[in-house]
């Protein structure tokens, strides 16, 4: 799953803050009703979208504490729209969160945004500021308020990563770096760093042989050569897929399957690095259109089919693949920095359901791989059920599967700066996303 570029904090909005709060609260309300933040923001008017995105990202990062305090101040939940506005304002006022506006400005603008219920909002927010110390003390021991994640999520991390769970929750509260992948068919990393410097954009080489980390995120239109395909936006962890799958060496024209291809970042990366016959599948027709757009911009080509990768009878012609990339549907628990709504949309039962889907895809695709071929399984998850536990179970079911010694499978990559001692983090200390990779060989 490729993530959008992170959004910088809005300090000088082009629209009044009250309007931005209305749109941000609408997005928060949509997430609380089960919709993704991406879909909610697509309905936001264009001029308001950057500001509403920045405010809603901030609010969702601190939603656990805001919800707990709102329940103290207003035990009976107000109507959903008003509740979302209150929660958004409380999260933006949260101490230690780096509030983007002065407290009195936030309160005044939230009151304006509330229109007919402005007096109620004013009373609640000013009481929060007046009694903040006591209210926060009353939340002592409340894990959801302290770590701003659902309790089941926290408990799963405690089981999976007893030494790292607090660090993993803390990193989810940070803004993700904007990482680029240089198209080395069109130029080197050093050349592109020079182009960025000439454009006045600070950056440094990232981990891997194609990565650059920007000091500050920016719209992709500002990147030199982006429309021409000189560079793409892709996190450093996601950039490991193509080198891993191709590391064993594939002949020109090798048949490669990208089983869950949208939005096309990994498909394009494979084609940038080798001359391949790639089939890109995705079950979502609309998302498959993004694969076409990505390949067209980079002047690359692949065959694309809208199909469920697990239903091989519907799309496989019987000719085995030399290599398969399975970037499986998952919880996205490794990219919460980029998608702060994920933690509030997922349910504990989703993890078992996703693990069953991952196992179904693995079992269905394995027969389509030639003997000696390799399948790379990956998820943007930090949960072991979607990573090592999934592969351990697969190896038990398939006696003709093995994990090759070279290239070595990275396993779980946690989104922590010191997770991989052989790779130096960028000077900012920013880490790559959380991912799991396992390379499997058919013996």
N, C-alpha and C positions, 0 to 999 in steps of 0.2 A: 504494500500500500504506500503510494507516494503522498507526501503531505504538502500542503500549500506553504508558501513562504510565510514566516512569522510576521506578525504585525507589530510595528513599533508603537510605543505609547503615544497617544494623541495629546499634544500640549497646546496646540493652536488650532482648534477645530474651525472649519469653514462655516459650520452651522451652529446656532445657539445650543448650549449644553442641554437645555431642557428637551429639545427635539431629539438629540442623540440619545438621551436617557429613555425617551419613549420608545425608540427603535431598539435599543439594547434590551430594555425590559420585555419587549415583545419577543425578542429572540430567546431570552431566558425562559419566558413562559412557554414557548414552543418546546424547548428542551425538557422542561419539567413535565410536559404532556407526552413526551416520547419521541419527538422529532429531532433530527440531527441539526446541529448549529449551522452547518453548511447550507442545508436546505432553507433554514429560517432566514439566514442572511441574504440568500438569493432573492428573497421577497422584499428586502429593504431597498428603498430608493437609492440609486447610484451615488448621489452626492453625500448621502448619510452613511453609506456602507463602511468606509474605513473607520470612522469614529465609532459607529455602533459595534463593529467587530472588536475594536480595542477594548471598549467598555464591557462588552459581554464576555470576552475572554477573561478579563480581570474578575468580573463578578463570579464566573463559574469556577475559577481557581479558589475562591474564598467562600464558596456557597455553603460548605458544611458549617462554618462558624456563623455565617449570616442567618442560616435557617435556625440554628440553635438559639441565637439571641432574639430573633423575631418571635420564636415560641415563648420566650420569657416575657417579652414586652407585650405581645398580643397573642394570648393563648388560643383564641379562636381565630383561625385563619381568615383574613379578609378575602374578597373576591379575587380570582386568579390574576387578573391584570394588575390590580393594585398590589397584591402580594408580590408579584414579580418585580414591580417597581421598588417596593420597600426592600426586598432582598438585594436587588442590584445596588441601591444606595447604601445599604448597610455593608455590603462587601467592599464597595469603593471607599468607605470610611474606616475599614478594618485596620487597626494599628499594625504596623510592620509589613503591610502589603504594598507599600509604596504608592499611596493614593495619588492619582494623577491631577487632582484639583484640591484647592483649599477647602477645608471642612465647611465653612460658611457658604462658599459658592455651591458646593454640592447640595447642601440642604436647601438653599434658596431655589436652585434650579429643579430639584426633585419636587418641591412644593408646586412650582409652576407646571411641571410635567403632569402632576396629579390632577390638575384642573379643579373639579368640583370637590375632591377629597383632600385638597391641599392642607387644610387645617389638621386633619388626622395625621397625614404624613409628617407635617412639621412637628407635631407633638411627639410622635414616636421617635423620629430621628434626633430631636433635641434631648429627649430623655436618654437615648443611647449615649450621646456625647456627655451628658451630665453624670450618668451613673456607670460609665463604661468600665471603670476599674472593678466595681462590685459585680457587674454583669459577667465580665470575663472570669472573675474568680469563681463564680458559680458554675462555670463550665469545666472546672478542673476534673480531669479523669474522663471527660467526654472525648472519645477517640475520633469521632466524626468531626467534631468542632475543632479539635487540635490539629488533625491531619487533612481535613477537607477531602475525604474520600469516604465512600460507603463502608460500613463496618465489615461486611463480608470481604471486601477488597483488601482491607487492612489485614484481616485475619489470614487470608490466603498468602499474602506477602510474608507475614510473620512465619508461616509454615514453610514456604518455599525458600525464603532467604532470611533466616533468623539473624544473620550478622549485618544485613544490608537493608532491611525493610524500611527503616526510618529515612535512610539516605535516598531510597527510591521514591518514597512519598514526597520528600523535600524537593527532589529534582523536578517532579511534576508541576511544582509551583513556579518554576522558572520559565522564562521565554527561551524557545529553542533557537539555536543559531541558524542562519541561512547559509546553506552549503550548496556549492555549485559543482557540476561535473563538466569538465572541459572535454569537448569533442576533439580528441587527439588526432582524428583524421584531418582536422582543419587547423590545428595549431597546438603548441605545447602549453603546459601549465605556466611555465616561466613567461611565455609570450603573453598569455592572458592576464597574468598578474601585472605586467607592464601596462597593458591596455586599461586595466582598472585604475592603476595609479595615475595614468594620464587623464582619466575621467574624474579624478579626485575621490576615488572610492578605496578606502583602506581595506586590505584583505591579506590573508596569509595562506600558504599551502596547507591543506588538511591531510588527514591520514589517507593512504592509498595513493595511486599514481595519477589520479585525475581530479582530485578534490581540492577545492578552494573554499575557505570559510570567510565570509564577509564580516567586517567589524560591525556593520549595521545593516539590517535588512532593507530592501528597497523593492519597488515594483519591478517586475521582470522587464518592462519596457525600457527601463533605464540601463539595463545590462548591455554593454557593447556586444554587437553581433548576435544578440538573442534571436531576432527574427530570422537570421540567416542560418541558425543551427550551430553556432560556434560553441554554445554552452547551454546547459540545462540545470534546473534546480532539482537536486536529489541529495538526501542526507548521506553522510559518509557510511553509515551502517548499511543502507540499501545499496550502495555502490559496491559492496563486497560480493553480491550475487553473481554478476557476470564473470569476474576473475575466478571465482570458485568453480563455477560450472565448466569454464573453458580451461581451467588449470591443467587438466590431464591431457590437453591437446586434442583438437578436432580437425579433421581434414576440411579443406575448402568445400563448400556445398553440403556439409553435414546437415542431417535432418534434426531440427531442434523444436521441441514443443514448449511454448510458454502457456501453461495451463490456465492461469487466472491472470490475464495480461493487463487489464485496465489499471491505471490510465496509460500505461505504455512505457514508463521510464526504464524498467528492466529489459523490456523487449528491445528498445532503442540502444541500450547499453551493450547488449549482446551483439547487435549488428554493427555498432561502432568499432568493436574489438575484433571481429572476424567476419569472413564471407560465409554466410550460413543460409540454409533454406529453413526459415522460421515459420511455424504455424502458431498464431496468437489466438487463443480462445478466451472468451469471456461470456458468462451467461446473461449479462446485462447489455442490451443493444445500445442504450444511450451511453454507457461507459465505454463500450467498444469504439464508439465514434471518437472518443478522446485518444484512443490508440492511433487511429488514422491521422488525427491532427498532429500528434506528437511525431509520428514517422514522416509526415509530409514536411513539417518544419525542418527536420533534420536531413531531409532528402534521402530517406531510407525506405525500404519496402519489405513487407512481410505479408503472407496470406493471413487473413483474419476470418474467424468464424464465430458467430454467436451461438454458443452451445454450453451445456453443463458438462464440464470436463469429466465428471463421474459417469456420464451416460455415453460410453465410448461407442456403442453401436450406432449412435446418431451422427458421428462425425469422423471416426477413424477409418481409414481406407485399408487397414491391415498391414501396411508397411511399417516396420518398427522404427522407432526414433533412436538416434545416436545419443541424445541427451534430452532431459526433461527438467524444466524449472517449474516447481510447484510452490508458488507464493500463496499459501492457503488462506482462506478466510479465517479470521481470528478475532480476538477481543480488542486488538489495537492497544493493549495495555502498555506497550513500549513507546508509544508516541503520544501520550497524554499531554505532554508539553505543547504539542501542536494542535491537539484536539481536546480541549479541556472539558468538553461535553461528554466524552466517552465514559468517564467514570460514573456519571449520573444516569446514562442511558443503559448501561449493562446491568444485568441481574446475575446473581450467583449461579442460577440454573443455566445461564447462557454458556458458561465455560464447558460444561459437560456436553451440551448440544453442539458447540463448535468442535470439540474434540471428536465427536462422532462423525461430523462432516469431514474433518481432516483425515480420519482413518478411512472413510469411504473413498475419498479422492486418492489417497495413497494406494489402496488396494486395487482400485479400478485402473489406475494409470500404469502400475507396475508391469502388467502383461504387454503393454505397448512399447516397452523399452527393449532394445536388442541385448543379447548376452554380451557382457563387457561394457555396456553403456552405463551412464551415470544419471542419477536423479538427484537434484538439489531441492531439499525440503526447507522452506523457511516461513517464519511468521514474525510479524512485528509485535511480539508478545514477550512479557517477562514471566508469565505463568508457566510452571514446569509441565502442567497438563497439556499445554499446547506445544511443548518443546521436547525436552529429553524424554519425558514419560511417553510421549506419542511415538518417538522413534524406538525406544526400548520395546514397546508393545509390537511395533511393526516388525522388528527383527525377530521376535518370537514367532510371528505368524508366517514369515517368509524365510525359508532356509537358504534360498538362493540370493539373499541380500547381505551385503557386508559394508562396513565403513572403511574406506581406503585410508592408508596411512598418509598418502600424498595426493592432492593437497589436504592438509589436516582440516577436519570440520571444526569450526570455531565453537559450536555449541551455543550456550546462552551468552549474549553480549548485553550486559546491563548498561543502562544509560548513565554511567558514572565516569568522570574524567580519568580515573585510575584503573578502570576495569581491565584494560589490556596493557600490561607493562611494556610490551614490545612496540607499542605505538604511542608516540607523544601526542597529547591533546594540543589543540591550537593555543596560542598565547593567552586567549581570553579565559581558558579553562573550560570552555564549553565542550560538552561530550556529544557523542553520536547517539542516535536513538537506540532504544532497546530492541533487540532482534534475537532470533534463534536460527541457526544454520546447521544442517546436517547433510553431508554428501553421502549418497548411497550408491553402491556399485552392484550390478547384477553379475554374479559369479557364474 
